[in-house]
Amino acid sequence: MNVPMDFSVGPALCDRPTRIAVVSAYMPFFNEIMPADHPARMAARGQAAADQLTSLGEVLYTGLIDDRDSGHAAGRRISAFDPDVVVLAPAMAAPAGYQYEAVRDIGRVPTVILDIHALQAIPTDYTAHSIVPNSVTVGCMMINNVLRRQGRWSPVITGHSGDADTWRRAREAIATAAVAGRLAKARFGVLGKPLDGYMNVECDAGALHMATGATLVDITPEEFTEAWHGIDRADAKALEDAYRAQLRIEVDGDEDDEVRASMRLALALQTIVKRHRLDGGTFNCRDEFSVRNPDIGVIGCLANAHLTTHGYPFTCTGDIVTAVAMFLGKRLGGDSYYCELDTLDYEANAVLCANTGEGDFRQAASCESCVIRRSGQESGRNAFGCNVHYQMPDRAGTAVAFTPRADAPGGHVIIAAQGQIAGSPKTGLNLPSMLFRFDGLGVGEAMSRWIEAGATHHTGISSGHHGEELALIARLTGIGYEEIA
């Protein structure tokens, strides 16, 4: 279980719920041979499919589509709804043209097809009339043929409507497809250039947008400085109080200014996130954005941890590619730990993962282990401000990387390794650290494969195993996927 936290003090970060549009179509051609309530029963079938998905977020059911005009009207409603995923759930063998009108203009929004049937077994009195309401599979083949002709691939969930496992598989596929949909419209803030020579964390904005749909948003030091000056001292104090209510802050006395300044920096970054509707990004606090900014002068570890904990993952050092990886891990696992895979421990058969003081409090083993401390020299240099620390859990985990790679579909690849978060080792590190053990591979072989795959030197590690979901996201997005297994 992730640590339950609700830092509600200060300007709230409001991530909207997942949006799912459900399209259900039928063919009135057969009405003259069917009972009078046939259209109503088909409409109820579509509504029932929509009702099965309400636990995933906000659901729009467009009503039954029975011709091109109603399909076009449904398409307008879907565009206004701005869904993360569109679910095609034909009620019967419905012409592809009717269904296509609803999804023709949805752009990069992924689609999932539900081939779900009400009939458990074919009875002996099955007739031509019986085929009509039990022709869902035909409707699915009709629309999927058109989508595949255009290079659009959709996962198809087939099963009986009375089987709980059918709907479990459907909800899992739809939830994962929605993450791909969110990536296609994601906005990642770029606050600062990479450290000198760090070309391995760079990403071409145009190529990234072409491959995934995601957008990079450049923020200037001047705008960030203005955001810093706009933070009320009372808001910084309120955020500090909210943290003190849930975890330890090991800074007091004359050093309190470091805590307050770090809280103010967190709220300044939060202001930029809200203003530009960002989903995460990279914040290089080392240069003109903070540490070397004469108006600020504060290290950004706590700011990055604050935003990441709240659902908007941020990296440091200008590492935009790992921000994308953390976005995926955060959406799938609920947390994402920014780190380097640093040192191999052959006796533990694991790799030590560490960073310079960032984190995601929702991954901590307990609230009691969460601490905010003075950064001091922990970041590699003397720095004014605070970083974070907590004990890691023992649970399943997935390391996620994202990078441009010329041989991959779309020129980009998601790299993943499922394994075990094996707690925090006993070391002298006063920073978040973990041992990560790869499933099914010795640590040496696993690291060889990880490096061969082209992962950069940072990664995001999230709770849970998410290889299947990441593979699905990559296929829906049209980029590569490589799993270290």
N, C-alpha and C positions, 0 to 999 in steps of 0.2 A: 504494500500500500504506500502511495506517496504521502508525504507529510501534509496534513490539512492546514492550510494557511489562508488568511484573508486580510491582507493589508489594505483596509478600506479607507484609511485616512489619506487626505490629499487628493489631487485630481485623479479620478478613477480611470483605469484603462478598460475600455469596453469592447471586447472582441465579440462580434456578432455570432449568433449560433450558425451551425451548418445549414445551408439552404438546399433543399431537395425538391425538384419539380418532377411530378409523376404524370406521364402521358399514357392514356389508355384509349385504344381505338377499336372500332368494330365495323362490320360491313352490312349496311341495311339492305343489300341486294337480296338477302335471304328472308327478309321480314314476312313476305307473303306466305311462306310455308311454315313459319314459326309461330308459337303462341303469342298472344298480344302483349304479354309482359316480358318478352324476350329483350327488348332494348333496356328496360329497367333493370333486369337481372344482369345484363352486361355492364351497365353503369355502376351497379352495386359492387361488381367484381373489381372494377377499377378503384372505387373508393376503399374497398377492403384492403387492397394492396397499399394504398397510401396510408391507411390507418396503421399498418404493420410497421411503418417507418417513423412514427412520430417521436420515438425515443431518441432518434439520431439528431433531431434539430427541428427546424421550421420546414413544414412540408406544404407545397402548393400542388393541389390536384386540379388539373385544368378542366375536368369534366370529360364526358365521353366525346371522342372525335369520330364523326361519321361521314365526313366529306372533306374536300380540300379547304373549303371556307372555314369550317370549324377548326381544322388543323392550323390554318393561318392565324385565326383568332387566338388559339392556344399559344402559338409561337410568340405573338405580341405580349401576352401575359407573362410568358416565361422570360422574355427579354427584360421586361420591367422588374421582374422578381430577382434577376441577377443570381441564378442558382450556382452552386458549386458542382452539382452533378444533376443530370437528367436521367430519370428511370423510365424506360420504355416497357410498359406492361400491357401488351395487347390483350384484349378481352377474348379475341377469337382471330380467325384469319382475316385481318384487316389490310386493305391495299397499302402498299408501301408509300404511295403518293400521299395518302391522307396523313400518315404518321410523319413523313419527311417534312411536310409543311411546318410541323411544330418544332423541328430541330434544325431546320435549314440554316438559320442565322444565329446559332448559339456560339459560333466561334470555337474556341479551344475547350469548352466545357465538356468533360467526359460523359459518356453514356454507359449505363448498365442495362442489360436486357433481362427481364424476368420471364422465363418460360415455365410458369407455375400453373399446375393443372388441378381442377376440382375433382376429376375422376380418378379413383384409385385402381379400378380394374375394368376391363371391357366386358359388359354383360352379354348374355346370349341373345337378348332382344335388341341389340345395338343396330340402328338403321341409319340411313342417309340423314334423317332429321337429327339423329344423335350426334353426328359429326360436327354440325354447325357450332354448338356451344362448347365443343371440346377440341377446337382447332387452334388453340393458342400457339402451338409449336409452329404452325404454318405462318401465322402472323409474325412470329419472331424471325423466321427465315426470310420473310419478305423484306422487312426493314433492315435486317442486318446485311443482306445482300447489297442494298443500296449504299449503306455506310461503308462497307468494305471496298466497294468500287471506288470510293473517294479516299481510300487510305485510312479510314477511321475504324479503329478496332474497339470492340466492347466486350467485357466479360459477360458471359451468359450463365445465369443460374437456373438450373432445371430441377424440378421436384414437385412433390404433391403439396397442395395448399394446407392440408391438415397435418403436415409433418413439421414439428417445431424446428428440426435441424435445417429444413429448407429455408425457413425464414431467418435462422441464425446465419447461414451462409450468405443469404441475400443482404442482410444488414451489414455484415462484415465487408462484403465487396463494395457496397455503396459507401460506407464510411471511408474506406481506403480510397475509392475513386474521388470522393470529395476532397481528400488531401491533395490529390493531383490537380483537382479543380482550383483549390486555393493557391497552389504553387503557380498555376497559370496566370493568376491575377495578383500575385504577391508583389509587394514593394519593399525593397531592402535599402535602408539608408546607408550611405557611405560618408562617414565622418572621419576624414583623414586618410592619407596615403599609406601604403604599406611601408614597413621599415625598409631602410636602404638595402637593396639587393633581394628583397623578398618577392621576386617575380613569380614564385610558385604559388602565391595566394591571390594573385591578380585574376581578373575575369573581364573579358570584353563585354561591355554592356549590350551592344547590338547582337552579338552571337548568343549571349545568354537569353535575351528576349526572343530571338528567333527559335531557339531550341526548346525553351520552357514556357515562354510567355511572361516570365517574371521581369520586373523593371528595377533598375538601380536608380536611386534618387541621391544626387550629390547635394550635400549640405555644406555651406561655407562656414569658416571659422567665425565670421562676423555674425551670422545668424545664430550660431550656437552661443556666442558670447552674449548676444541680446537675450537669448532664452535664459541664460544664467542670471543676468541682472534682473530678469522678470520674476524670479522665484521669491516669494515672500518668506521672510525668516520664520514667521509663524507656521507656514506650511512645512518647512524643513524640520522644525521642532516637532510638529505633529507626526510626521513620518518617522522620526526617531522614536517617539513615544510608542508608535505602533510596533516597531521592531522590538523595543525593549519589553513590550508586553508578551512577546512570543519567543524571544531568544536572548542570549547573553550578549551584552556589549562590553567588552573588556577594555574600555577606554574611559577614564574619568579625570577629574581634577582639571588642570590647565590644558589637558589634551582634548577636552570636549570639543574644541573648535574643529579638530580633525573629523569627528563624527558629524557635526553639523554641516561642515563643508562637503563631506561625502554625500550626505542626504540631499543637500542642495544640488549637487551635481547629478544625482539620480533623478531628481525632479526636472532638471533642465533637459536631460536626455528623454525623459518621459514626455515633456512638452513637445519636443521635436517629433517623437513617435505619433502623438495625437494630431499634431498640425499637418503632417504629411501622410497620415494614414499608413504608417509603416507596419510591416509584419516582423521586423527584426533588422539586423544589419551589422555593421562593423564600426567600432568606435576606437580609433587610435588616440588614446589620451596622452601619449608620450610627447606629442609635439604641440602645434599651435592650437589644438582644440582644448587643451587643458593644462598639462604639466608645464609646458613652456609658454602658456598664455599668461601674460602679466596680470590679467584680471581674475584668473581662476587658480591655476597652480595646484590642482588636486588630481591624484591618480584615480582612474576610472573603474577599478575592480568592483567596488560596491555598486556603482551605477549599472555596470553590465549584469551583475548578479541580480539586481532589483528587477531590471527589465526581463531578463531571462526567466526568473521565477514567475513573473506575471504572465508569461506566454509570448514574449517578444524577444527571441534569443539574439544576443549580441556577442560578437567576437571582439578581440583586440587586434592590434598590429595591422589593420587594414585587410584582414582575411575575409573577403566576401564569399569565397567558395565554401568555407566551413560554415558561414552563416546560413547558406542554403541547406547544407547537411543538417545543421541543428534545427532549422525550421521543420524539416521532415521528421527528425527524431522527436522533437517536442510535440508535434501533432499526433504522432503515433503512440509514443510512450508516456507523454505527460511531463517529461523532464528531459533536459539535455545538458550534459557536462562538457564544457569546452576544455580540451586538454591536448597534450602531446603524449604519444606512446613513447615513453622515454627510455626505460632501462629494462632489459630482460632479466628475469629471475628464473634460472633454470631449475633450481630446487623446488620452487613453488609452481613451475610450469606456467608462468604468467608474466605479463608485462606491467611495469609500474607506469601508471598514468598520472600526470601532475600538470599544474599550471602555475600562474603567478598570483593567484588569489581571487579568481572569478569562481562562479559556481551557480548552481540551481538548488535553492533550499528545498525544493519539492523532491529532490532525490535523496535527501539526508536520511540516515537510519532512524533519526528521531529529532524532534524539536529541541530536546535537551542538549544535543550535540552541536547545535548551530551557534556559531560565534561570529561576532564582528570584532576585528582587531585593527590596531595600527599596522599599516603596511610596512613601514620601516625599510629594511633592505630586502624583503621577501620577493619583491618584483624584479630583482636583479640590480636595482639602483636605489639609492635613498629617495624616498618619495613621501610627500605629505598626503595624508588621507588614509582610508581604511580598505581592508580587503575582508574576505570571509573565510570561514573554516567550518567543516562539519565532518562527522564520521560517515563513511559510505556504508551502504547496506550489503548484505549477502543476498543476491537475487539474480535472476536472468537479466542479461543486458545485450545490447546491440551497438557496435561501433559503426558509425555512419560517416562516409566521406563523399564529397561531390567535387568533380573537377572537369575542366575541359580535357578532352582526349580525342585526338584526330581519328583514331580507328573505331570510335564508338558511334552508334546511330545518333544523329543529331549533334555529333561532335562533343558530346558531354556524357558523363557516366556517373551513376551512383555506385559506390563501393560499400559493401556491408560485411560485417563479421558478427555472427551470433556467438554468444559465450556466456560467461558468468562474471558478474561484478562480485569480486571476492573480498569485499570489505576494504578498509584502509589499513595498510601495513604499519607496523611499529617502526617509525623513522623519526628523524629530527625535523621533518617538514611541518611547518605551521601553516599549511595550505591544504585545500581539498586534494586528496590523492586516493588512488584506488589500485588494486591489483585486478587486471582483466585477464581472464583465462578463456582461450578460444575453444569452442566446441569441436571435439574430434581431431584436433591437431596439436602437436607439440608446439611450444611457443616459438622455437626457432623456425620451424617450417611455416608456421602461420605468419610470422613477421616477414619472411621471404616473400610469401604470396601477397601480403598486404602491400609491400613496397613495389613488387612487380606490377601490381594492378595500377599503380600510378597515384596512389593517395598522397596528398600533401602531408606536411609534418604535424598538422593539427587535425583533430577529429572531434566529433560530438558523440558521446556515449549516453544512450537512453535506456531506461528500464524496460524489460520485456524482450521477447524475440520478435523481430519484425521483418525478417528476410522475405517472406512471402508477400507482405504488403508493399515493401520497397520494390520488389520485382514488378508487381502490378502497377505501381505508380510510374516506374520507368517505362513500361510498355504503353500505358495510357498517354504519357507525355511524349513518347517517341524518342527517348534517349536510351543509352546503354545501361546495363546492370551487370555487376560482377560480384559474386559472393565468395568470400574466403571460407571454404568449408571442405 
